[in-house]
Every structure is written in C-alpha cells, then in structure tokens.
C-alpha cells in the first residue's frame, strides 16, 4: 500500500508502532494493541542495511539494524552493546544463543555464521553469575 501511494519499496520501509519495529512477516491484525486511529511511523532503512532479531524468553522480539559489511567486523559484544542501548540490559547479564550454542563476545557475526534476518536468543543472568 505504501509503495503504491508513495513509491517507496518495501525493502526500505520500517514501520514503528509504540516505539517497536513491526516485523515484516506480521499483519497489522497480529500486532498487539492495534486500535482505531493508531499512528504507525514510517522510517526508511539505509540501503543495504540488514536486520537480526533477538528473542527473549518472554517472547519479546528486539530488532537490530546493522549496516552493510558489518558481519565480518561486528562482534557479539557489539550486538550486546546494541541490546544494552535499546533495552537497558547490562552486557554482562546477557547470554546470546544461536544454533543451540552460547556465543562468545569476541567472535564476529560472520564467524558465528549469523546472517540477515537470523534470530538470536537472549537469556538473562543475575550479575556475578
């Protein structure tokens, strides 16, 4: 619908609802708290950026936008820092799981074989554990 009216292709569209990005796969009916006269915000993605998703044990999905070419340089610690910025969860309390294994802070996304639209799983720990 946005492409037809505004000539903006879906690959650069980001829809924001209540401060959270609406996942591409979801319909508006599947989103929580959709009411009449709700405002969706359209933000344009940088060309070539990519998303990865971080899912919590409470079924919350955190969407992270990464710039092109970062797979070979961004580390798991960089991802944890993004989560800390977005969700205020200290990096030392975050454990990220992908393909059944906990990810090491110093490894790059490429070394962990993480690609665009992959989902990581976030497990919290109490400080000092």
C-alpha positions in Angstrom: 0.0 0.0 0.0 2.8 2.4 0.9 4.7 1.5 -2.3 1.6 2.2 -4.4 0.9 5.6 -2.8 4.4 6.9 -2.1 6.6 4.8 -4.4 8.7 3.6 -1.5 9.7 -0.1 -2.0 9.1 -2.5 0.9 12.8 -3.3 1.3 13.5 0.2 2.7 10.3 0.6 4.8 10.3 0.2 8.6 7.0 0.6 10.4 7.2 1.6 14.0 4.3 1.0 16.4 4.6 2.2 20.1 8.4 2.5 19.7 8.9 -1.0 18.4 9.5 -2.1 14.8 6.7 -4.2 13.3 8.1 -7.4 12.0 7.8 -7.8 8.2 6.1 -11.1 8.5 3.3 -9.8 10.7 0.0 -8.4 9.6 -1.4 -5.4 11.5 -4.1 -7.6 13.0 -1.3 -9.8 14.5 0.2 -6.8 16.3 -0.7 -6.2 19.9 -2.6 -3.0 20.8 -3.8 -2.0 17.4 -6.8 0.3 17.8 -8.7 2.7 15.6 -6.7 5.9 14.9 -3.4 4.4 16.0 -0.3 6.0 14.4 2.3 4.0 12.6 5.6 5.7 11.9 7.4 5.0 8.6 11.2 5.1 8.9 13.3 4.5 5.8 16.1 1.9 6.1 19.5 2.7 4.8 20.1 0.9 1.6 21.8 -2.4 2.2 21.2 -2.5 5.9 20.2 -5.8 7.5 18.1 -6.9 10.4 18.8 -9.5 13.0 16.3 -10.4 15.7 16.9 -11.1 19.3 14.2 -13.1 21.1 13.7 -13.2 24.9 12.2 -15.9 27.0 9.2 -13.7 27.4 8.6 -13.8 23.6 9.7 -10.2 23.1 11.5 -9.6 19.9 14.2 -7.0 19.7 15.0 -5.9 16.1 18.6 -4.7 15.5 19.5 -2.9 12.3 23.1 -3.5 11.1 25.0 -1.6 8.4 26.3 -3.4 5.3 29.6 -5.2 5.7 29.5 -5.4 9.5 29.1 -9.2 9.6 32.9 -9.6 9.2 33.7 -6.9 11.8 30.9 -6.6 14.4 31.4 -8.9 17.4 28.9 -10.5 19.7 29.9 -7.9 22.3 28.9 -5.2 19.8 25.5 -6.8 19.5 25.2 -6.9 23.3 26.0 -3.2 23.4 23.2 -2.5 20.9 20.8 -4.5 23.2 22.0 -2.6 26.2 21.4 0.7 24.4 17.9 -0.3 23.3 16.7 -2.3 26.3 19.0 -1.1 29.2 20.2 -4.7 29.9 23.8 -4.7 31.1 26.1 -6.7 28.7 27.4 -8.8 31.5 23.9 -10.1 32.2 23.3 -11.1 28.6 23.9 -14.5 27.1 23.2 -14.9 23.4 22.3 -18.2 21.9 22.4 -19.2 18.2 22.1 -22.6 16.7 21.9 -24.1 20.2 25.3 -22.6 21.4 26.2 -19.7 23.6 28.0 -17.0 21.5 31.4 -15.8 22.7 31.8 -12.0 23.0 35.0 -11.7 20.9 33.6 -13.7 17.9 32.3 -11.8 14.9 28.8 -12.3 13.5 30.4 -13.9 10.4 32.4 -16.4 12.5 29.2 -17.4 14.2 27.5 -17.8 10.8 24.8 -15.3 11.6 23.1 -13.9 8.5 20.4 -11.3 7.9 17.0 -12.0 9.5 18.5 -14.7 11.7 17.2 -14.9 15.3 19.4 -15.0 18.4 18.0 -15.9 21.8 18.7 -13.8 24.8 19.0 -15.3 28.2 19.5 -13.1 31.3 21.7 -13.9 34.2 22.0 -12.2 37.6 25.1 -10.1 37.9 28.1 -12.1 39.0 26.8 -15.5 37.8 
